[in-house]
Amino acid sequence: MSEVPREESSGVDPASTNSSEAGACEGCEAAKSGGRRGFLFAAGTTLLTVGGGLAAIPIVGVAIGPAEAGDPNRWISLGKATDFKVGETVLIKFTNPWDSPTDGDTNENVCYVRCIDHQTFQVFAVTCAHLGCPVEWFAQSRLFMCPCHGGVYYEDGARASGPPPRGLYEYVWRVEDGSFEILGGRLPGLQEST
């Protein structure tokens, strides 16, 4: 008779080895072996990845957008230079050059145009230099007045009285081939030096 070779005992119980390996990563084993738990694990991981990617799109857009936008300043025509009457100051409405179809009425802006002669103008932003309230032009007194805190400006935009620290903000303008244009895009504001 032949002898059957004997297995040498390592002192480790095979049943305990299998149970400790299985307990090390239950989710991992289930994912590898397929089945319902593996499917749910893979589906959950996929959904989290897709959701994270979708959430990152607006963040990346906000970070990259200003770099791609370029200079928003553009020349905006306000009409012919001869359309303005010498010695008058009028309120003119224009569309911001950075508008989008969803802006609606918010892309409309206004400015005051003072015609000294048909080659010399002053164009004022309607915002008070104090806290940014809209100023009004009073032709009878030839003054700009702010209804919020009583700021008053002369017709040339210089500060007359009240809390404003400086005169009205002015747009850069030009007359090009008879067309009166202002440099729009960056609105004059409180960040400008005095």
C-alpha atoms as an extended CHARMM CRD file, in Angstrom:
* protein
*
       194  EXT
         1         1  MET       CA              0.0000000000        0.0000000000        0.0000000000  PROA      1               0.0000000000
         2         2  SER       CA              1.1100000000        3.4190000000       -0.7150000000  PROA      2               0.0000000000
         3         3  GLU       CA              1.2010000000        6.0850000000        1.8580000000  PROA      3               0.0000000000
         4         4  VAL       CA             -0.6900000000        9.3370000000        1.4530000000  PROA      4               0.0000000000
         5         5  PRO       CA              1.5280000000       12.3170000000        2.1350000000  PROA      5               0.0000000000
         6         6  ARG       CA              0.6050000000       14.1650000000        5.2600000000  PROA      6               0.0000000000
         7         7  GLU       CA              0.0140000000       17.8600000000        5.2920000000  PROA      7               0.0000000000
         8         8  GLU       CA              2.1620000000       19.6300000000        7.7510000000  PROA      8               0.0000000000
         9         9  SER       CA              0.3120000000       21.8140000000       10.1430000000  PROA      9               0.0000000000
        10        10  SER       CA              1.2650000000       25.4660000000       10.2490000000  PROA      10              0.0000000000
        11        11  GLY       CA             -0.6150000000       26.0320000000       13.4250000000  PROA      11              0.0000000000
        12        12  VAL       CA             -3.1390000000       28.3100000000       11.7510000000  PROA      12              0.0000000000
        13        13  ASP       CA             -6.7240000000       27.2440000000       11.4240000000  PROA      13              0.0000000000
        14        14  PRO       CA             -7.8520000000       27.5270000000        7.7530000000  PROA      14              0.0000000000
        15        15  ALA       CA            -11.3520000000       28.6150000000        8.7920000000  PROA      15              0.0000000000
        16        16  SER       CA            -10.0120000000       31.5600000000       10.7880000000  PROA      16              0.0000000000
        17        17  THR       CA             -7.7640000000       32.6440000000        7.8900000000  PROA      17              0.0000000000
        18        18  ASN       CA            -10.6700000000       32.8670000000        5.4900000000  PROA      18              0.0000000000
        19        19  SER       CA            -12.8040000000       34.8450000000        7.9340000000  PROA      19              0.0000000000
        20        20  SER       CA            -10.0700000000       37.4210000000        8.6710000000  PROA      20              0.0000000000
        21        21  GLU       CA             -9.3830000000       37.9920000000        4.9550000000  PROA      21              0.0000000000
        22        22  ALA       CA            -13.0820000000       38.4220000000        4.2470000000  PROA      22              0.0000000000
        23        23  GLY       CA            -13.4790000000       40.9650000000        7.0410000000  PROA      23              0.0000000000
        24        24  ALA       CA            -10.6220000000       43.1380000000        5.7580000000  PROA      24              0.0000000000
        25        25  CYS       CA            -12.6460000000       44.7500000000        2.9700000000  PROA      25              0.0000000000
        26        26  GLU       CA            -16.2120000000       43.6180000000        2.6940000000  PROA      26              0.0000000000
        27        27  GLY       CA            -17.1800000000       46.3140000000        0.1770000000  PROA      27              0.0000000000
        28        28  CYS       CA            -14.1040000000       45.6350000000       -1.9430000000  PROA      28              0.0000000000
        29        29  GLU       CA            -14.7680000000       41.9040000000       -2.1470000000  PROA      29              0.0000000000
        30        30  ALA       CA            -18.4020000000       42.5670000000       -2.9840000000  PROA      30              0.0000000000
        31        31  ALA       CA            -17.4120000000       45.0030000000       -5.7170000000  PROA      31              0.0000000000
        32        32  LYS       CA            -14.9740000000       42.4960000000       -7.1950000000  PROA      32              0.0000000000
        33        33  SER       CA            -17.3840000000       39.6160000000       -7.0920000000  PROA      33              0.0000000000
        34        34  GLY       CA            -20.2690000000       41.5230000000       -8.6970000000  PROA      34              0.0000000000
        35        35  GLY       CA            -23.7210000000       41.0130000000       -7.2900000000  PROA      35              0.0000000000
        36        36  ARG       CA            -26.0740000000       43.5950000000       -5.9190000000  PROA      36              0.0000000000
        37        37  ARG       CA            -23.6190000000       45.1290000000       -3.4360000000  PROA      37              0.0000000000
        38        38  GLY       CA            -20.9620000000       45.4900000000       -6.1230000000  PROA      38              0.0000000000
        39        39  PHE       CA            -23.4190000000       47.1280000000       -8.4920000000  PROA      39              0.0000000000
        40        40  LEU       CA            -24.5670000000       49.6310000000       -5.8600000000  PROA      40              0.0000000000
        41        41  PHE       CA            -20.9690000000       50.4210000000       -4.9330000000  PROA      41              0.0000000000
        42        42  ALA       CA            -20.0460000000       51.0970000000       -8.5920000000  PROA      42              0.0000000000
        43        43  ALA       CA            -23.2490000000       53.1040000000       -9.2140000000  PROA      43              0.0000000000
        44        44  GLY       CA            -22.6660000000       55.2540000000       -6.1230000000  PROA      44              0.0000000000
        45        45  THR       CA            -19.0590000000       55.9550000000       -7.0810000000  PROA      45              0.0000000000
        46        46  THR       CA            -20.0910000000       56.8870000000      -10.6150000000  PROA      46              0.0000000000
        47        47  LEU       CA            -22.8550000000       59.2330000000       -9.4390000000  PROA      47              0.0000000000
        48        48  LEU       CA            -20.5140000000       60.9850000000       -6.9980000000  PROA      48              0.0000000000
        49        49  THR       CA            -17.9090000000       61.4660000000       -9.7270000000  PROA      49              0.0000000000
        50        50  VAL       CA            -20.4330000000       62.8380000000      -12.2250000000  PROA      50              0.0000000000
        51        51  GLY       CA            -22.0310000000       65.1060000000       -9.5760000000  PROA      51              0.0000000000
        52        52  GLY       CA            -18.6410000000       66.4680000000       -8.5410000000  PROA      52              0.0000000000
        53        53  GLY       CA            -17.7510000000       67.1820000000      -12.1630000000  PROA      53              0.0000000000
        54        54  LEU       CA            -21.0390000000       68.9980000000      -12.7730000000  PROA      54              0.0000000000
        55        55  ALA       CA            -20.6120000000       71.0530000000       -9.6040000000  PROA      55              0.0000000000
        56        56  ALA       CA            -17.1100000000       72.0830000000      -10.7120000000  PROA      56              0.0000000000
        57        57  ILE       CA            -18.2240000000       73.5010000000      -14.0880000000  PROA      57              0.0000000000
        58        58  PRO       CA            -19.5540000000       76.8660000000      -12.7870000000  PROA      58              0.0000000000
        59        59  ILE       CA            -16.5720000000       77.2560000000      -10.4630000000  PROA      59              0.0000000000
        60        60  VAL       CA            -14.1310000000       76.7630000000      -13.3310000000  PROA      60              0.0000000000
        61        61  GLY       CA            -16.2060000000       79.1210000000      -15.5110000000  PROA      61              0.0000000000
        62        62  VAL       CA            -16.0290000000       81.9000000000      -12.9190000000  PROA      62              0.0000000000
        63        63  ALA       CA            -12.2850000000       81.4000000000      -12.5110000000  PROA      63              0.0000000000
        64        64  ILE       CA            -11.4660000000       81.3420000000      -16.2290000000  PROA      64              0.0000000000
        65        65  GLY       CA            -14.1520000000       83.7400000000      -17.5320000000  PROA      65              0.0000000000
        66        66  PRO       CA            -12.4750000000       87.0750000000      -16.7160000000  PROA      66              0.0000000000
        67        67  ALA       CA             -9.2470000000       85.9540000000      -18.3570000000  PROA      67              0.0000000000
        68        68  GLU       CA            -11.0490000000       85.0990000000      -21.5960000000  PROA      68              0.0000000000
        69        69  ALA       CA            -13.3550000000       88.1310000000      -21.5690000000  PROA      69              0.0000000000
        70        70  GLY       CA            -10.7010000000       90.6140000000      -22.6270000000  PROA      70              0.0000000000
        71        71  ASP       CA            -11.2140000000       94.3480000000      -22.3480000000  PROA      71              0.0000000000
        72        72  PRO       CA            -14.9170000000       95.1730000000      -21.8800000000  PROA      72              0.0000000000
        73        73  ASN       CA            -14.4050000000       98.8210000000      -22.8810000000  PROA      73              0.0000000000
        74        74  ARG       CA            -15.9710000000       99.6970000000      -26.2090000000  PROA      74              0.0000000000
        75        75  TRP       CA            -16.9060000000      102.8950000000      -27.9680000000  PROA      75              0.0000000000
        76        76  ILE       CA            -20.6720000000      103.4340000000      -27.8410000000  PROA      76              0.0000000000
        77        77  SER       CA            -22.3580000000      105.8780000000      -30.1840000000  PROA      77              0.0000000000
        78        78  LEU       CA            -24.8360000000      108.2470000000      -28.5420000000  PROA      78              0.0000000000
        79        79  GLY       CA            -25.8670000000      109.8620000000      -31.8300000000  PROA      79              0.0000000000
        80        80  LYS       CA            -24.4800000000      112.5740000000      -34.0620000000  PROA      80              0.0000000000
        81        81  ALA       CA            -22.5530000000      115.4060000000      -32.4570000000  PROA      81              0.0000000000
        82        82  THR       CA            -24.8780000000      117.9000000000      -34.1650000000  PROA      82              0.0000000000
        83        83  ASP       CA            -27.9490000000      116.3040000000      -32.4940000000  PROA      83              0.0000000000
        84        84  PHE       CA            -26.9830000000      117.9500000000      -29.2010000000  PROA      84              0.0000000000
        85        85  LYS       CA            -27.9350000000      121.5870000000      -28.6200000000  PROA      85              0.0000000000
        86        86  VAL       CA            -25.1000000000      123.8800000000      -27.5570000000  PROA      86              0.0000000000
        87        87  GLY       CA            -25.3980000000      124.9180000000      -23.9100000000  PROA      87              0.0000000000
        88        88  GLU       CA            -27.7870000000      122.0980000000      -22.9280000000  PROA      88              0.0000000000
        89        89  THR       CA            -27.3430000000      119.1010000000      -20.6720000000  PROA      89              0.0000000000
        90        90  VAL       CA            -29.4680000000      116.0590000000      -21.5090000000  PROA      90              0.0000000000
        91        91  LEU       CA            -29.9820000000      112.5770000000      -20.1060000000  PROA      91              0.0000000000
        92        92  ILE       CA            -29.0670000000      109.8830000000      -22.6670000000  PROA      92              0.0000000000
        93        93  LYS       CA            -29.8330000000      106.1530000000      -22.4440000000  PROA      93              0.0000000000
        94        94  PHE       CA            -27.4100000000      103.5580000000      -23.8660000000  PROA      94              0.0000000000
        95        95  THR       CA            -26.8850000000       99.7880000000      -23.7860000000  PROA      95              0.0000000000
        96        96  ASN       CA            -23.8930000000       98.4010000000      -21.9240000000  PROA      96              0.0000000000
        97        97  PRO       CA            -21.4030000000       96.7220000000      -24.2750000000  PROA      97              0.0000000000
        98        98  TRP       CA            -21.1440000000       93.5890000000      -22.1240000000  PROA      98              0.0000000000
        99        99  ASP       CA            -24.8560000000       92.7250000000      -22.2430000000  PROA      99              0.0000000000
       100       100  SER       CA            -26.2480000000       89.2180000000      -22.6640000000  PROA      100             0.0000000000
       101       101  PRO       CA            -29.6980000000       88.0720000000      -23.8030000000  PROA      101             0.0000000000
       102       102  THR       CA            -30.7690000000       87.3150000000      -20.2230000000  PROA      102             0.0000000000
       103       103  ASP       CA            -29.9740000000       90.8020000000      -18.8540000000  PROA      103             0.0000000000
       104       104  GLY       CA            -33.2930000000       92.3830000000      -19.7830000000  PROA      104             0.0000000000
       105       105  ASP       CA            -33.5680000000       96.0150000000      -18.6760000000  PROA      105             0.0000000000
       106       106  THR       CA            -30.5040000000       95.7850000000      -16.4350000000  PROA      106             0.0000000000
       107       107  ASN       CA            -28.1510000000       96.2360000000      -19.3900000000  PROA      107             0.0000000000
       108       108  GLU       CA            -29.4890000000       99.7510000000      -19.9680000000  PROA      108             0.0000000000
       109       109  ASN       CA            -27.5480000000      102.6580000000      -18.5340000000  PROA      109             0.0000000000
       110       110  VAL       CA            -27.7980000000      106.4460000000      -18.6200000000  PROA      110             0.0000000000
       111       111  CYS       CA            -25.4480000000      109.4100000000      -18.6050000000  PROA      111             0.0000000000
       112       112  TYR       CA            -25.7010000000      113.1820000000      -18.7780000000  PROA      112             0.0000000000
       113       113  VAL       CA            -24.2280000000      114.8280000000      -21.8790000000  PROA      113             0.0000000000
       114       114  ARG       CA            -23.3040000000      118.5080000000      -21.6880000000  PROA      114             0.0000000000
       115       115  CYS       CA            -22.7050000000      120.1120000000      -25.0770000000  PROA      115             0.0000000000
       116       116  ILE       CA            -20.3720000000      123.0900000000      -24.8210000000  PROA      116             0.0000000000
       117       117  ASP       CA            -20.0380000000      123.2770000000      -28.6200000000  PROA      117             0.0000000000
       118       118  HSD       CA            -20.2910000000      120.5610000000      -31.2750000000  PROA      118             0.0000000000
       119       119  GLN       CA            -16.6610000000      119.6090000000      -30.7380000000  PROA      119             0.0000000000
       120       120  THR       CA            -16.5000000000      119.9570000000      -26.9330000000  PROA      120             0.0000000000
       121       121  PHE       CA            -18.5760000000      117.8600000000      -24.5540000000  PROA      121             0.0000000000
       122       122  GLN       CA            -18.6840000000      116.6040000000      -20.9940000000  PROA      122             0.0000000000
       123       123  VAL       CA            -20.2930000000      113.2490000000      -20.2120000000  PROA      123             0.0000000000
       124       124  PHE       CA            -21.1760000000      112.5460000000      -16.5850000000  PROA      124             0.0000000000
       125       125  ALA       CA            -22.1130000000      109.3170000000      -14.8870000000  PROA      125             0.0000000000
       126       126  VAL       CA            -25.4000000000      109.6820000000      -13.0080000000  PROA      126             0.0000000000
       127       127  THR       CA            -23.8910000000      108.3470000000       -9.7710000000  PROA      127             0.0000000000
       128       128  CYS       CA            -23.1290000000      110.7090000000       -6.9250000000  PROA      128             0.0000000000
       129       129  ALA       CA            -19.4940000000      110.6790000000       -5.8120000000  PROA      129             0.0000000000
       130       130  HSD       CA            -20.6250000000      110.3110000000       -2.1910000000  PROA      130             0.0000000000
       131       131  LEU       CA            -22.4540000000      106.9720000000       -2.0240000000  PROA      131             0.0000000000
       132       132  GLY       CA            -23.5510000000      106.3560000000       -5.5980000000  PROA      132             0.0000000000
       133       133  CYS       CA            -27.1620000000      107.5850000000       -5.5710000000  PROA      133             0.0000000000
       134       134  PRO       CA            -28.4170000000      108.8510000000       -8.9650000000  PROA      134             0.0000000000
       135       135  VAL       CA            -28.1360000000      112.6060000000       -9.3570000000  PROA      135             0.0000000000
       136       136  GLU       CA            -30.7190000000      114.7500000000      -11.1550000000  PROA      136             0.0000000000
       137       137  TRP       CA            -30.1360000000      117.6910000000      -13.4860000000  PROA      137             0.0000000000
       138       138  PHE       CA            -32.0710000000      120.8760000000      -12.7640000000  PROA      138             0.0000000000
       139       139  ALA       CA            -31.8660000000      123.0970000000      -15.8440000000  PROA      139             0.0000000000
       140       140  GLN       CA            -33.3880000000      126.1580000000      -14.0870000000  PROA      140             0.0000000000
       141       141  SER       CA            -30.6560000000      126.3320000000      -11.4660000000  PROA      141             0.0000000000
       142       142  ARG       CA            -28.0370000000      124.6910000000      -13.7530000000  PROA      142             0.0000000000
       143       143  LEU       CA            -27.1080000000      122.2660000000      -10.9710000000  PROA      143             0.0000000000
       144       144  PHE       CA            -26.9080000000      118.5030000000      -10.4710000000  PROA      144             0.0000000000
       145       145  MET       CA            -28.4450000000      117.4950000000       -7.1370000000  PROA      145             0.0000000000
       146       146  CYS       CA            -28.3790000000      114.2300000000       -5.2300000000  PROA      146             0.0000000000
       147       147  PRO       CA            -31.6690000000      113.4560000000       -3.4420000000  PROA      147             0.0000000000
       148       148  CYS       CA            -30.0940000000      111.0390000000       -0.9370000000  PROA      148             0.0000000000
       149       149  HSD       CA            -27.7420000000      113.2280000000        1.1360000000  PROA      149             0.0000000000
       150       150  GLY       CA            -27.9290000000      116.6720000000       -0.4550000000  PROA      150             0.0000000000
       151       151  GLY       CA            -24.8500000000      116.6090000000       -2.6750000000  PROA      151             0.0000000000
       152       152  VAL       CA            -24.8040000000      119.4500000000       -5.2070000000  PROA      152             0.0000000000
       153       153  TYR       CA            -22.6560000000      119.8230000000       -8.3400000000  PROA      153             0.0000000000
       154       154  TYR       CA            -22.1840000000      122.6880000000      -10.7820000000  PROA      154             0.0000000000
       155       155  GLU       CA            -23.0510000000      122.2120000000      -14.4530000000  PROA      155             0.0000000000
       156       156  ASP       CA            -19.4040000000      121.3810000000      -15.2230000000  PROA      156             0.0000000000
       157       157  GLY       CA            -19.5870000000      118.4860000000      -12.7200000000  PROA      157             0.0000000000
       158       158  ALA       CA            -17.4830000000      120.1750000000      -10.0240000000  PROA      158             0.0000000000
       159       159  ARG       CA            -18.5740000000      119.7150000000       -6.4060000000  PROA      159             0.0000000000
       160       160  ALA       CA            -20.6470000000      122.6610000000       -5.1440000000  PROA      160             0.0000000000
       161       161  SER       CA            -21.6950000000      121.5410000000       -1.6470000000  PROA      161             0.0000000000
       162       162  GLY       CA            -22.7010000000      118.6140000000        0.5210000000  PROA      162             0.0000000000
       163       163  PRO       CA            -20.9190000000      115.4000000000        1.4750000000  PROA      163             0.0000000000
       164       164  PRO       CA            -19.4080000000      114.3320000000       -1.9070000000  PROA      164             0.0000000000
       165       165  PRO       CA            -15.5960000000      114.3880000000       -1.7240000000  PROA      165             0.0000000000
       166       166  ARG       CA            -15.1670000000      115.2630000000       -5.4190000000  PROA      166             0.0000000000
       167       167  GLY       CA            -16.9770000000      116.1890000000       -8.6190000000  PROA      167             0.0000000000
       168       168  LEU       CA            -19.0640000000      113.8890000000      -10.8010000000  PROA      168             0.0000000000
       169       169  TYR       CA            -17.3810000000      110.9840000000      -12.5710000000  PROA      169             0.0000000000
       170       170  GLU       CA            -16.8730000000      111.5420000000      -16.2870000000  PROA      170             0.0000000000
       171       171  TYR       CA            -16.7920000000      109.2090000000      -19.2870000000  PROA      171             0.0000000000
       172       172  VAL       CA            -14.1160000000      109.4890000000      -21.9390000000  PROA      172             0.0000000000
       173       173  TRP       CA            -15.6960000000      110.7150000000      -25.1810000000  PROA      173             0.0000000000
       174       174  ARG       CA            -14.7780000000      111.3820000000      -28.7930000000  PROA      174             0.0000000000
       175       175  VAL       CA            -16.2980000000      112.6560000000      -32.0370000000  PROA      175             0.0000000000
       176       176  GLU       CA            -15.5190000000      110.1910000000      -34.8270000000  PROA      176             0.0000000000
       177       177  ASP       CA            -16.8060000000      110.9580000000      -38.3610000000  PROA      177             0.0000000000
       178       178  GLY       CA            -19.5340000000      113.1670000000      -36.8980000000  PROA      178             0.0000000000
       179       179  SER       CA            -20.6480000000      110.4710000000      -34.4200000000  PROA      179             0.0000000000
       180       180  PHE       CA            -20.5160000000      111.2970000000      -30.7250000000  PROA      180             0.0000000000
       181       181  GLU       CA            -19.1800000000      108.2950000000      -28.7710000000  PROA      181             0.0000000000
       182       182  ILE       CA            -18.3240000000      107.4330000000      -25.1880000000  PROA      182             0.0000000000
       183       183  LEU       CA            -15.9770000000      104.7470000000      -23.9340000000  PROA      183             0.0000000000
       184       184  GLY       CA            -18.3600000000      102.3550000000      -22.2120000000  PROA      184             0.0000000000
       185       185  GLY       CA            -17.7010000000       99.1110000000      -20.4330000000  PROA      185             0.0000000000
       186       186  ARG       CA            -16.0680000000      100.2550000000      -17.2590000000  PROA      186             0.0000000000
       187       187  LEU       CA            -18.4150000000      102.5050000000      -15.3890000000  PROA      187             0.0000000000
       188       188  PRO       CA            -16.8880000000      105.4660000000      -13.5780000000  PROA      188             0.0000000000
       189       189  GLY       CA            -17.0940000000      104.8950000000       -9.8570000000  PROA      189             0.0000000000
       190       190  LEU       CA            -15.7620000000      105.2990000000       -6.3780000000  PROA      190             0.0000000000
       191       191  GLN       CA            -12.5020000000      103.4790000000       -7.1760000000  PROA      191             0.0000000000
       192       192  GLU       CA            -11.3270000000      106.3960000000       -9.3060000000  PROA      192             0.0000000000
       193       193  SER       CA             -8.7890000000      108.7650000000       -7.8430000000  PROA      193             0.0000000000
       194       194  THR       CA             -9.7790000000      112.2730000000       -6.8080000000  PROA      194             0.0000000000
